């Protein structure tokens, strides 16, 4: 079904030509053989007889990292109209809540991680546990019950209603019916300044997604912190799965400032060995990507100078949902000797990325490059991990601290923020137990578990645009 009209990305008329499934599969085969980072690890199969989606699933490596995890965990496709709606505006269908799944098998633990809107009212707070959905216990084992849980957690259409029974962090039980609606998320929240030791001003900013609307929100957030002359920054990336890499470069510049980034590169892309000198997607020479010092037009008017904090170190709160473009911030700053103190848990490990490619109404995401910093480093497929954590990954100075489901994000008593403040005040990871969160009696081991916050896969990736 060839499309008519104007492609919103290129500004030109769609070039769709009517074809067959085999035509589409042959295109994918050729495209992957040319651009896929590990093209020589694809098991070549006859594309005839496959559906498009099933054939695309075969066009990736099956190799593992040193820790035994799949090398390529981010290979997917989505309808182009869905990709446009979500990536450009941050709009998705839901309740305005992001869930954290601590345990997917009975006894299950499913909690509210945070709200998509900074000013959300009438929604359960962070840490509220789900006990029932539409009358089914969270620990139901029947197929119909599990399907009901998934339908309630992840509504597929506007207007859907599902009834939840929550246990709030204070032990209160609350039943409420949630209605799915288009949700426009606030990617930057809780920008604030708190007092540290010896009169130091500590800025805090929660950054959840590298989507287009984040550009203006980050400019406003950093401007607010700069106006208050902060001495330290705590950047909360624990649930930031990625997105536009250019926005990661902008934020890194705003943190480090003009002097530290002058003449340095944020990231250099490395494609497969067929393309050592030219970017095969843009056709341009393969040049380093700078620390962008001005707005690029994602959501702010292009060409405006970016505000800066001019810091020589930054505290980054991380977890397994910290991925891709968020990890690039860590790697890019380390590449110019800005000290990164990591508080939390090991990141997901994705130094790879891609250019979303539309073909006849489907947008394909296939790993095309690896990024390295100003020092030429980019080998962190098992993530970054706080020093001494004992986990696989690149060790970074910092403290291993479990997520705290009992306190709001940005609260000075929330475990990871409290640990960062303690480190700022004392230079140590040691802190009184009372500042590291309180375990609810309902689940004594809850704070030992890291929640997976399910997001669309495109929000867990490193994305370039032409």
VOPAGU-2260 file (C-alpha; in pm, 1 decimal, decimal comma):
REM VOPAGU-2260
SITE   aa  ch    i         X         Y         Z
SITE  UNK   A    0       0,0       0,0       0,0
SITE  UNK   A    1     227,9     281,5    -123,2
SITE  UNK   A    2     190,1     604,7      71,6
SITE  UNK   A    3     123,5     945,4     -77,7
SITE  UNK   A    4     210,3    1283,8      61,0
SITE  UNK   A    5     522,9    1423,8     225,8
SITE  UNK   A    6     773,2    1230,7     437,8
SITE  UNK   A    7     801,6    1433,9     765,6
SITE  UNK   A    8    1167,4    1336,9     805,7
SITE  UNK   A    9    1296,8    1422,9     457,3
SITE  UNK   A   10    1040,0    1685,0     362,4
SITE  UNK   A   11    1010,1    1519,0      23,7
SITE  UNK   A   12     733,7    1312,5    -136,3
SITE  UNK   A   13     724,8     946,7     -36,3
SITE  UNK   A   14     910,0     727,1    -283,3
SITE  UNK   A   15     709,0     411,7    -208,9
SITE  UNK   A   16     667,6     167,6    -497,2
SITE  UNK   A   17     419,3    -116,8    -481,2
SITE  UNK   A   18     592,9    -449,2    -426,9
SITE  UNK   A   19     571,4    -790,2    -257,1
SITE  UNK   A   20     683,0    -932,1      75,8
SITE  UNK   A   21     976,0   -1094,3    -103,5
SITE  UNK   A   22    1075,4    -752,8    -243,7
SITE  UNK   A   23    1079,4    -611,8     109,9
SITE  UNK   A   24    1278,0    -907,5     242,3
SITE  UNK   A   25    1533,6    -881,4     -36,1
SITE  UNK   A   26    1574,2    -511,7      43,3
SITE  UNK   A   27    1632,0    -592,5     413,3
SITE  UNK   A   28    1887,9    -859,8     322,0
SITE  UNK   A   29    2086,3    -621,1     104,0
SITE  UNK   A   30    2057,1    -332,5     349,1
SITE  UNK   A   31    2176,0    -548,0     641,6
SITE  UNK   A   32    2465,2    -694,2     446,6
SITE  UNK   A   33    2584,9    -343,5     368,7
SITE  UNK   A   34    2522,9    -161,2     697,5
SITE  UNK   A   35    2483,3    -405,6     988,2
SITE  UNK   A   36    2781,9    -370,5    1222,8
SITE  UNK   A   37    2830,7    -749,1    1244,2
SITE  UNK   A   38    2713,8    -833,2     890,8
SITE  UNK   A   39    2957,2   -1126,3     871,7
SITE  UNK   A   40    2788,3   -1290,2    1173,0
SITE  UNK   A   41    2443,9   -1307,6    1009,8
SITE  UNK   A   42    2336,5   -1656,6     908,0
SITE  UNK   A   43    2220,9   -1600,0     551,0
SITE  UNK   A   44    1884,9   -1760,1     481,6
SITE  UNK   A   45    1656,4   -1766,0     178,2
SITE  UNK   A   46    1419,7   -1468,7     229,7
SITE  UNK   A   47    1141,3   -1636,7      33,9
SITE  UNK   A   48     872,3   -1784,5     259,8
SITE  UNK   A   49     934,9   -1556,1     559,5
SITE  UNK   A   50     704,6   -1283,0     678,3
SITE  UNK   A   51     882,1    -947,7     686,9
SITE  UNK   A   52     896,6    -940,3    1066,2
SITE  UNK   A   53    1021,8   -1299,1    1097,0
SITE  UNK   A   54    1288,2   -1248,4     833,2
SITE  UNK   A   55    1410,1    -928,4     998,5
SITE  UNK   A   56    1459,1   -1126,0    1320,5
SITE  UNK   A   57    1713,3   -1347,5    1141,3
SITE  UNK   A   58    1925,2   -1054,7    1023,1
SITE  UNK   A   59    2134,6   -1015,8    1337,7
SITE  UNK   A   60    2423,2   -1180,4    1519,8
SITE  UNK   A   61    2371,2   -1458,9    1771,0
SITE  UNK   A   62    2707,7   -1401,7    1941,2
SITE  UNK   A   63    2738,7   -1327,0    2315,2
SITE  UNK   A   64    2937,3   -1072,7    2518,1
SITE  UNK   A   65    3199,8   -1179,8    2771,6
SITE  UNK   A   66    2932,0   -1193,5    3042,1
SITE  UNK   A   67    2718,8   -1427,9    2833,2
SITE  UNK   A   68    2449,9   -1179,9    2731,3
SITE  UNK   A   69    2345,0   -1141,1    2365,3
SITE  UNK   A   70    2570,4    -900,5    2178,0
SITE  UNK   A   71    2271,6    -753,0    1995,3
SITE  UNK   A   72    1975,3    -694,0    2227,1
SITE  UNK   A   73    1830,2    -402,2    2030,5
SITE  UNK   A   74    1708,7    -520,9    1691,3
SITE  UNK   A   75    1351,6    -419,3    1614,4
SITE  UNK   A   76    1102,0    -262,4    1378,7
SITE  UNK   A   77     792,7     -45,9    1430,6
SITE  UNK   A   78     526,9     108,1    1204,6
SITE  UNK   A   79     663,8     439,2    1083,7
SITE  UNK   A   80     359,4     640,5    1190,5
SITE  UNK   A   81     401,9     506,4    1546,0
SITE  UNK   A   82     772,2     592,5    1543,7
SITE  UNK   A   83     699,3     947,7    1427,8
SITE  UNK   A   84     429,8    1004,0    1691,5
SITE  UNK   A   85     635,9     873,4    1981,6
SITE  UNK   A   86     984,5     997,5    1898,5
SITE  UNK   A   87     889,8    1348,6    1792,0
SITE  UNK   A   88     629,8    1437,0    2053,1
SITE  UNK   A   89     673,1    1188,2    2335,7
SITE  UNK   A   90     309,1    1083,7    2291,4
SITE  UNK   A   91     206,4     727,8    2379,7
SITE  UNK   A   92    -109,8     558,6    2505,2
SITE  UNK   A   93    -108,9     482,2    2877,3
SITE  UNK   A   94    -198,7     605,6    3222,8
SITE  UNK   A   95      88,7     846,0    3272,3
SITE  UNK   A   96     269,1     587,6    3486,8
SITE  UNK   A   97     592,4     398,8    3430,7
SITE  UNK   A   98     597,6      54,6    3590,4
SITE  UNK   A   99     893,2    -118,9    3754,2
SITE  UNK   A  100     885,3    -497,7    3733,2
SITE  UNK   A  101    1101,3    -637,3    4011,3
SITE  UNK   A  102     993,8    -996,9    3969,5
SITE  UNK   A  103     796,3   -1134,5    3675,2
SITE  UNK   A  104     729,4   -1473,2    3834,5
SITE  UNK   A  105     520,9   -1538,2    4149,3
SITE  UNK   A  106     564,9   -1393,8    4403,2
SITE  UNK   A  107     560,4   -1099,7    4164,3
SITE  UNK   A  108     661,3    -744,3    4248,5
SITE  UNK   A  109     527,5    -469,7    4023,3
SITE  UNK   A  110     549,1    -108,2    4135,8
SITE  UNK   A  111     503,3     246,4    4015,3
SITE  UNK   A  112     848,4     377,2    3917,2
SITE  UNK   A  113     749,5     735,2    3834,6
SITE  UNK   A  114     484,5     944,2    3662,9
SITE  UNK   A  115     531,4    1064,8    3306,2
SITE  UNK   A  116     410,0    1414,1    3395,6
SITE  UNK   A  117     591,9    1620,5    3654,2
SITE  UNK   A  118     266,4    1772,2    3778,8
SITE  UNK   A  119      58,3    1451,9    3778,4
SITE  UNK   A  120    -226,2    1445,3    4030,2
SITE  UNK   A  121    -460,8    1167,5    4134,0
SITE  UNK   A  122    -217,4     890,5    4040,4
SITE  UNK   A  123     -53,4     641,3    4276,8
SITE  UNK   A  124     289,6     750,0    4405,1
SITE  UNK   A  125     627,6     600,3    4328,5
SITE  UNK   A  126     664,3     270,0    4511,0
SITE  UNK   A  127     291,9     182,0    4511,9
SITE  UNK   A  128     271,4    -197,8    4473,2
SITE  UNK   A  129      15,9    -359,4    4244,7
SITE  UNK   A  130    -183,4    -626,1    4430,0
SITE  UNK   A  131    -461,9    -687,8    4175,2
SITE  UNK   A  132    -561,1    -592,7    3821,7
SITE  UNK   A  133    -925,1    -633,0    3714,1
SITE  UNK   A  134    -982,7    -871,7    4003,7
SITE  UNK   A  135    -683,5   -1096,1    3928,4
SITE  UNK   A  136    -409,7   -1127,8    4190,2
SITE  UNK   A  137     -66,4   -1011,1    4079,4
SITE  UNK   A  138      45,1   -1369,5    4153,7
SITE  UNK   A  139    -214,5   -1535,4    3928,1
SITE  UNK   A  140     -76,2   -1828,2    3725,6
SITE  UNK   A  141    -358,0   -1910,4    3483,4
SITE  UNK   A  142    -315,3   -1804,8    3120,6
SITE  UNK   A  143    -631,9   -1593,4    3126,1
SITE  UNK   A  144    -515,5   -1423,2    3446,1
SITE  UNK   A  145    -167,5   -1347,9    3314,2
SITE  UNK   A  146    -322,0   -1208,4    2995,2
SITE  UNK   A  147    -541,4    -983,8    3210,0
SITE  UNK   A  148    -237,0    -854,8    3400,0
SITE  UNK   A  149     -55,9    -770,6    3077,2
SITE  UNK   A  150    -364,3    -605,9    2927,5
SITE  UNK   A  151    -399,0    -387,0    3235,4
SITE  UNK   A  152     -33,2    -296,0    3259,6
SITE  UNK   A  153       7,0    -217,3    2890,9
SITE  UNK   A  154    -320,1     -89,1    2739,7
SITE  UNK   A  155    -321,6     -86,0    2360,8
SITE  UNK   A  156    -589,6     168,8    2280,8
SITE  UNK   A  157    -722,9     501,5    2401,4
SITE  UNK   A  158   -1019,5     477,3    2636,7
SITE  UNK   A  159    -932,7     135,6    2783,8
SITE  UNK   A  160   -1016,6     110,1    3152,0
SITE  UNK   A  161    -865,6    -126,2    3408,0
SITE  UNK   A  162    -915,5    -145,5    3783,7
SITE  UNK   A  163    -608,1    -171,7    4005,3
SITE  UNK   A  164    -564,1    -245,2    4374,3
SITE  UNK   A  165    -250,4     -75,0    4506,6
SITE  UNK   A  166     -62,5     -89,8    4834,6
SITE  UNK   A  167      94,8     249,6    4895,4
SITE  UNK   A  168     438,3     282,1    5060,6
SITE  UNK   A  169     269,1     372,5    5390,7
SITE  UNK   A  170      68,2      46,4    5383,1
SITE  UNK   A  171    -259,5     205,7    5273,8
SITE  UNK   A  172    -468,8       2,7    5026,3
SITE  UNK   A  173    -617,3     199,2    4737,5
SITE  UNK   A  174    -841,5      75,8    4455,3
SITE  UNK   A  175    -871,0     291,9    4144,4
SITE  UNK   A  176    -981,3     261,2    3783,0
SITE  UNK   A  177    -727,3     394,2    3534,6
SITE  UNK   A  178    -820,1     505,5    3183,8
SITE  UNK   A  179    -567,6     489,0    2899,9
SITE  UNK   A  180    -519,9     815,9    2714,2
SITE  UNK   A  181    -252,1     976,9    2497,8
SITE  UNK   A  182      26,5    1071,5    2737,0
SITE  UNK   A  183     281,6    1342,8    2662,8
SITE  UNK   A  184     575,4    1270,9    2890,3
SITE  UNK   A  185     795,1    1527,2    3064,5
SITE  UNK   A  186    1148,0    1395,2    2998,7
SITE  UNK   A  187    1307,2    1633,7    3252,6
SITE  UNK   A  188    1164,1    1658,4    3603,7
SITE  UNK   A  189    1243,3    1760,6    3961,8
SITE  UNK   A  190    1503,7    2024,3    3884,0
SITE  UNK   A  191    1611,8    2158,2    4221,4
SITE  UNK   A  192    1899,4    2282,1    4435,8
SITE  UNK   A  193    1973,1    2151,9    4786,3
SITE  UNK   A  194    2239,2    2242,3    5040,2
SITE  UNK   A  195    2554,3    2036,7    5079,4
SITE  UNK   A  196    2834,2    2057,7    5332,5
SITE  UNK   A  197    3037,3    2377,9    5371,1
SITE  UNK   A  198    2776,0    2585,0    5189,7
SITE  UNK   A  199    2800,7    2393,6    4864,2
SITE  UNK   A  200    2497,2    2408,4    4636,3
SITE  UNK   A  201    2397,4    2072,6    4486,3
SITE  UNK   A  202    2178,8    2061,2    4178,2
SITE  UNK   A  203    1954,3    1765,0    4101,3
SITE  UNK   A  204    1783,6    1681,3    3774,2
SITE  UNK   A  205    1583,5    1373,9    3673,9
SITE  UNK   A  206    1628,2    1301,8    3301,3
SITE  UNK   A  207    1415,2    1013,0    3174,2
SITE  UNK   A  208    1427,0    1012,4    2791,8
SITE  UNK   A  209    1637,7    1155,2    2508,8
SITE  UNK   A  210    1330,9    1246,7    2305,5
SITE  UNK   A  211    1289,8    1560,9    2094,3
SITE  UNK   A  212    1107,0    1754,3    2365,3
SITE  UNK   A  213    1402,2    1698,6    2600,8
SITE  UNK   A  214    1615,5    1956,5    2418,9
SITE  UNK   A  215    1416,0    2257,2    2537,8
SITE  UNK   A  216    1349,2    2101,9    2878,5
SITE  UNK   A  217    1722,3    2046,3    2936,8
SITE  UNK   A  218    1806,0    2400,6    2829,0
SITE  UNK   A  219    1552,2    2535,1    3076,2
SITE  UNK   A  220    1668,2    2298,9    3352,6
SITE  UNK   A  221    2036,3    2378,6    3312,9
SITE  UNK   A  222    1959,5    2749,7    3289,2
SITE  UNK   A  223    1778,0    2727,0    3621,8
SITE  UNK   A  224    2069,6    2545,7    3786,5
SITE  UNK   A  225    2325,0    2781,8    3633,9
SITE  UNK   A  226    2137,1    3083,8    3763,6
SITE  UNK   A  227    2176,8    2942,7    4115,4
SITE  UNK   A  228    2552,6    2887,5    4070,4
SITE  UNK   A  229    2556,0    2521,4    4172,8
SITE  UNK   A  230    2882,4    2360,8    4282,6
SITE  UNK   A  231    2781,3    1998,9    4214,1
SITE  UNK   A  232    2529,4    1821,1    3990,2
SITE  UNK   A  233    2344,4    1496,4    4057,5
SITE  UNK   A  234    2208,4    1375,5    3723,9
SITE  UNK   A  235    1948,8    1101,9    3766,7
SITE  UNK   A  236    1962,1     870,8    3463,6
SITE  UNK   A  237    1842,0     553,6    3635,8
SITE  UNK   A  238    1541,2     512,6    3403,1
SITE  UNK   A  239    1680,5     679,8    3091,2
SITE  UNK   A  240    1708,7     416,6    2820,1
SITE  UNK   A  241    1836,5     647,0    2546,4
SITE  UNK   A  242    1715,5     820,2    2232,9
SITE  UNK   A  243    1873,5    1095,9    2027,8
SITE  UNK   A  244    2250,2    1096,2    2073,6
SITE  UNK   A  245    2278,8    1461,1    1974,3
SITE  UNK   A  246    2080,0    1551,8    2285,7
SITE  UNK   A  247    2328,4    1351,7    2495,4
SITE  UNK   A  248    2607,5    1556,9    2337,5
SITE  UNK   A  249    2424,4    1881,9    2415,1
SITE  UNK   A  250    2372,7    1789,2    2780,3
SITE  UNK   A  251    2735,7    1681,4    2816,2
SITE  UNK   A  252    2846,8    2019,2    2680,4
SITE  UNK   A  253    2613,5    2199,0    2919,2
SITE  UNK   A  254    2765,6    2007,4    3212,1
SITE  UNK   A  255    3133,5    2046,6    3116,3
SITE  UNK   A  256    3128,0    2388,7    2951,9
SITE  UNK   A  257    3317,1    2554,6    2667,8
SITE  UNK   A  258    3672,4    2530,0    2799,9
SITE  UNK   A  259    3664,5    2156,8    2881,7
SITE  UNK   A  260    3506,3    2062,4    2547,6
SITE  UNK   A  261    3700,1    2294,7    2315,7
SITE  UNK   A  262    3864,4    2094,8    2038,8
SITE  UNK   A  263    3745,6    1764,3    2188,0
SITE  UNK   A  264    3504,1    1510,2    2043,2
SITE  UNK   A  265    3193,8    1373,5    2208,2
SITE  UNK   A  266    3187,4    1056,8    2001,8
SITE  UNK   A  267    3332,2     907,1    1686,7
SITE  UNK   A  268    3120,2     654,9    1499,2
SITE  UNK   A  269    3282,3     335,1    1378,2
SITE  UNK   A  270    3091,5     140,1    1111,5
SITE  UNK   A  271    3171,4    -206,6     978,3
SITE  UNK   A  272    3488,7    -271,4     780,9
SITE  UNK   A  273    3314,9    -194,5     451,4
SITE  UNK   A  274    3294,5     171,1     553,1
SITE  UNK   A  275    3618,4     279,1     726,3
SITE  UNK   A  276    3618,4     641,1     605,9
SITE  UNK   A  277    3264,6     735,0     499,3
SITE  UNK   A  278    2935,4     737,9     685,7
SITE  UNK   A  279    2741,9     494,3     465,6
SITE  UNK   A  280    2405,1     637,0     571,1
SITE  UNK   A  281    2471,2    1006,8     507,6
SITE  UNK   A  282    2744,1     964,8     245,7
SITE  UNK   A  283    2957,4    1219,0     430,4
SITE  UNK   A  284    3318,3    1174,5     546,5
SITE  UNK   A  285    3340,6     992,9     878,3
SITE  UNK   A  286    3417,7    1286,6    1107,6
SITE  UNK   A  287    3400,5    1306,2    1487,8
SITE  UNK   A  288    3080,4    1432,5    1647,5
SITE  UNK   A  289    3148,2    1739,6    1861,1
SITE  UNK   A  290    3006,4    1849,7    2190,1
SITE  UNK   A  291    2719,0    2051,4    2046,1
SITE  UNK   A  292    2722,0    2402,0    2192,3
SITE  UNK   A  293    2392,6    2525,7    2048,5
SITE  UNK   A  294    2033,5    2415,4    2003,9
SITE  UNK   A  295    1969,5    2193,5    1703,0
SITE  UNK   A  296    1598,3    2239,3    1651,0
SITE  UNK   A  297    1463,0    1924,7    1814,2
SITE  UNK   A  298    1225,2    2133,6    2026,1
SITE  UNK   A  299    1408,7    2462,6    2074,1
SITE  UNK   A  300    1467,4    2716,4    1798,6
SITE  UNK   A  301    1797,4    2615,4    1632,2
SITE  UNK   A  302    2120,7    2808,6    1670,1
SITE  UNK   A  303    2082,6    2935,7    2026,5
SITE  UNK   A  304    2389,9    2911,6    2254,2
SITE  UNK   A  305    2349,8    2650,1    2525,1
SITE  UNK   A  306    2382,7    2740,7    2894,4
SITE  UNK   A  307    2669,0    2578,4    3083,4
SITE  UNK   A  308    2752,8    2466,9    3437,0
SITE  UNK   A  309    3132,1    2438,4    3384,8
SITE  UNK   A  310    3169,5    2146,0    3625,4
SITE  UNK   A  311    3475,6    1921,8    3648,6
SITE  UNK   A  312    3277,4    1635,5    3798,0
SITE  UNK   A  313    2922,1    1502,5    3795,8
SITE  UNK   A  314    2734,2    1244,5    4001,3
SITE  UNK   A  315    2526,4    1010,6    3785,9
SITE  UNK   A  316    2252,9     789,2    3934,1
SITE  UNK   A  317    2226,4     467,7    3732,6
SITE  UNK   A  318    2062,4     126,8    3710,9
SITE  UNK   A  319    1998,0    -149,8    3456,7
SITE  UNK   A  320    1758,5      81,8    3272,9
SITE  UNK   A  321    2037,7     335,0    3210,9
SITE  UNK   A  322    2123,9     262,0    2852,5
SITE  UNK   A  323    2269,4     374,1    2522,6
SITE  UNK   A  324    2257,9     754,8    2485,2
SITE  UNK   A  325    2268,0     782,5    2865,6
SITE  UNK   A  326    2581,1     568,6    2877,5
SITE  UNK   A  327    2725,2     791,3    2604,5
SITE  UNK   A  328    2702,9    1084,5    2847,7
SITE  UNK   A  329    2914,6     888,4    3096,9
SITE  UNK   A  330    3162,3     778,8    2830,1
SITE  UNK   A  331    3179,0    1116,7    2657,1
SITE  UNK   A  332    3251,4    1306,5    2978,3
SITE  UNK   A  333    3510,7    1051,3    3091,0
SITE  UNK   A  334    3676,5    1099,1    2753,1
SITE  UNK   A  335    3753,7    1463,9    2835,4
SITE  UNK   A  336    3851,3    1393,9    3197,2
SITE  UNK   A  337    3535,2    1519,9    3362,2
SITE  UNK   A  338    3513,8    1299,7    3670,5
SITE  UNK   A  339    3202,4    1082,9    3674,3
SITE  UNK   A  340    3094,0     940,4    4010,4
SITE  UNK   A  341    2848,6     654,7    3953,6
SITE  UNK   A  342    2586,8     593,1    4222,2
SITE  UNK   A  343    2353,3     296,2    4183,2
SITE  UNK   A  344    2384,8     -20,6    3980,2
SITE  UNK   A  345    2538,7    -147,6    3655,6
SITE  UNK   A  346    2409,8      10,8    3335,1
SITE  UNK   A  347    2269,1    -192,5    3045,2
SITE  UNK   A  348    2574,4    -186,8    2816,5
SITE  UNK   A  349    2503,9     -48,8    2469,6
SITE  UNK   A  350    2782,2     143,0    2295,0
SITE  UNK   A  351    2604,5      71,4    1966,5
SITE  UNK   A  352    2346,0     260,0    1766,3
SITE  UNK   A  353    2166,0     309,8    1436,9
SITE  UNK   A  354    1988,8     542,4    1200,2
SITE  UNK   A  355    1615,6     461,7    1191,9
SITE  UNK   A  356    1537,0     364,4     834,1
SITE  UNK   A  357    1187,6     382,0     688,5
SITE  UNK   A  358    1091,4     154,5     399,8
SITE  UNK   A  359     729,3     158,9     281,2
SITE  UNK   A  360     574,0     240,6     617,6
SITE  UNK   A  361     796,4      28,8     844,0
SITE  UNK   A  362    1091,6     180,8    1028,6
SITE  UNK   A  363    1381,7     -57,5    1088,1
SITE  UNK   A  364    1635,9     -34,1    1369,2
SITE  UNK   A  365    1947,5    -241,7    1309,1
SITE  UNK   A  366    2285,9    -186,9    1477,6
SITE  UNK   A  367    2510,3       3,5    1237,7
SITE  UNK   A  368    2788,2     157,9    1441,5
SITE  UNK   A  369    2980,3     164,4    1767,9
SITE  UNK   A  370    3070,5     492,2    1935,8
SITE  UNK   A  371    3404,8     576,7    2097,5
SITE  UNK   A  372    3494,3     884,0    2304,2
SITE  UNK   A  373    3776,0    1138,4    2271,0
SITE  UNK   A  374    4019,2     880,3    2408,7
SITE  UNK   A  375    3905,7     616,4    2158,2
SITE  UNK   A  376    3722,6     409,2    2420,5
SITE  UNK   A  377    3388,6     242,6    2358,8
SITE  UNK   A  378    3417,3    -112,8    2489,8
SITE  UNK   A  379    3141,3    -127,8    2749,8
SITE  UNK   A  380    2901,9    -388,5    2614,2
SITE  UNK   A  381    2852,8    -512,9    2971,8
SITE  UNK   A  382    2782,9    -161,5    3099,1
SITE  UNK   A  383    2942,4      72,6    3351,5
SITE  UNK   A  384    2944,5     -42,1    3713,5
SITE  UNK   A  385    3037,6     126,9    4044,4
SITE  UNK   A  386    3386,9      40,6    4162,5
SITE  UNK   A  387    3392,0    -271,0    4378,9
SITE  UNK   A  388    3043,7    -389,0    4282,7
SITE  UNK   A  389    3174,6    -726,4    4167,7
SITE  UNK   A  390    2962,9    -701,9    3851,2
SITE  UNK   A  391    3077,7    -740,5    3493,2
SITE  UNK   A  392    3132,1    -405,4    3328,5
SITE  UNK   A  393    3369,8    -111,0    3317,6
SITE  UNK   A  394    3436,2       3,9    3674,3
SITE  UNK   A  395    3369,6     368,5    3755,9
SITE  UNK   A  396    3444,5     545,1    4084,9
SITE  UNK   A  397    3129,6     545,5    4293,7
SITE  UNK   A  398    2895,0     352,8    4518,8
SITE  UNK   A  399    2670,9      52,0    4462,5
SITE  UNK   A  400    2328,9     150,8    4596,5
SITE  UNK   A  401    2001,6     -33,3    4540,1
SITE  UNK   A  402    1694,7     148,7    4413,7
SITE  UNK   A  403    1470,3     288,9    4685,3
SITE  UNK   A  404    1097,8     240,3    4626,8
SITE  UNK   A  405     987,1     411,2    4946,5
SITE  UNK   A  406    1087,7     769,9    4868,9
SITE  UNK   A  407    1011,2    1004,3    4577,0
SITE  UNK   A  408    1274,7    1065,3    4313,5
SITE  UNK   A  409    1463,7    1380,9    4401,6
SITE  UNK   A  410    1391,7    1345,6    4773,6
SITE  UNK   A  411    1708,8    1392,2    4979,5
SITE  UNK   A  412    1619,3    1073,1    5170,7
SITE  UNK   A  413    1592,6     860,7    4854,2
SITE  UNK   A  414    1879,0     610,8    4875,2
SITE  UNK   A  415    2072,7     695,9    4563,2
SITE  UNK   A  416    2036,7    1071,6    4597,1
SITE  UNK   A  417    2123,5    1042,3    4967,7
SITE  UNK   A  418    2435,8     842,3    4880,9
SITE  UNK   A  419    2542,7    1108,0    4628,9
SITE  UNK   A  420    2493,4    1382,7    4886,6
SITE  UNK   A  421    2686,9    1182,8    5143,8
SITE  UNK   A  422    2974,2    1136,0    4897,4
SITE  UNK   A  423    2974,3    1509,8    4823,9
SITE  UNK   A  424    2983,6    1585,4    5196,8
SITE  UNK   A  425    3232,0    1316,9    5308,9
SITE  UNK   A  426    3408,4    1179,9    5000,5
SITE  UNK   A  427    3293,4     832,8    5100,0
SITE  UNK   A  428    3028,7     575,9    5010,9
SITE  UNK   A  429    2972,2     498,3    5379,5
SITE  UNK   A  430    2641,4     632,6    5512,6
SITE  UNK   A  431    2408,9     567,9    5804,6
SITE  UNK   A  432    2162,0     289,4    5732,8
SITE  UNK   A  433    1873,2     525,4    5797,6
SITE  UNK   A  434    1965,1     727,1    5489,8
SITE  UNK   A  435    1962,9     426,1    5260,3
SITE  UNK   A  436    1590,8     357,2    5251,5
SITE  UNK   A  437    1351,5     155,7    5463,4
SITE  UNK   A  438    1241,1    -191,2    5355,8
SITE  UNK   A  439     866,7    -249,8    5374,4
SITE  UNK   A  440     766,7    -555,6    5572,6
SITE  UNK   A  441     556,4    -675,8    5281,2
SITE  UNK   A  442     873,2    -761,0    5089,0
SITE  UNK   A  443    1185,4    -780,6    5298,5
SITE  UNK   A  444    1419,0    -821,0    5000,0
SITE  UNK   A  445    1258,9    -555,3    4781,5
SITE  UNK   A  446    1544,5    -308,7    4796,6
SITE  UNK   A  447    1784,5    -580,6    4684,9
SITE  UNK   A  448    1601,9    -608,6    4353,2
SITE  UNK   A  449    1652,9    -380,5    4054,2
SITE  UNK   A  450    1328,9    -310,7    3873,1
SITE  UNK   A  451    1306,7    -332,4    3496,2
SITE  UNK   A  452    1108,8     -36,2    3365,4
SITE  UNK   A  453     951,3    -150,7    3037,0
SITE  UNK   A  454     962,6     111,8    2763,8
SITE  UNK   A  455     928,6      95,6    2386,8
SITE  UNK   A  456    1255,9     -38,7    2250,0
SITE  UNK   A  457    1325,6     285,7    2064,3
SITE  UNK   A  458    1349,3     455,7    2404,6
SITE  UNK   A  459    1629,2     215,9    2499,3
SITE  UNK   A  460    1857,8     289,0    2207,3
SITE  UNK   A  461    2113,7     529,1    2061,7
SITE  UNK   A  462    1959,2     710,1    1768,4
SITE  UNK   A  463    2108,9     926,0    1499,1
SITE  UNK   A  464    1914,2    1120,5    1238,3
SITE  UNK   A  465    2031,3    1214,9     893,3
